[in-house]
Amino acid sequence: MNYFQPYSLPADQAVLAAWDSQLAELADCPAFVNALAKQRELFPRFAAHHARLRVLQRGTRRALQRKLGERMS
């Protein structure tokens, strides 16, 4: 494996991995996770927003991440 080449999942697997990681962060709220899992329209919205974020340049994504981090604290 060449560690200098970025490894990326196919788009559908990347979205599923991102979705799963977000649900894992909510593990301490199982009722909320179950409610999210039952919402059929939520995953397509998540996938659409994830796709839009993936095409942003790295610096733009990082700036957005910092900005959101400031709001959360």
Buried (B, 14 or more C-beta within 10 A) or exposed (E): EEEEEEEEEEEEEBBBEBBEEEEEEEEEEEEEBEEBEEEEEEBEEBBEEBEEEEEEEEEEEEEEEEEEEEEEE
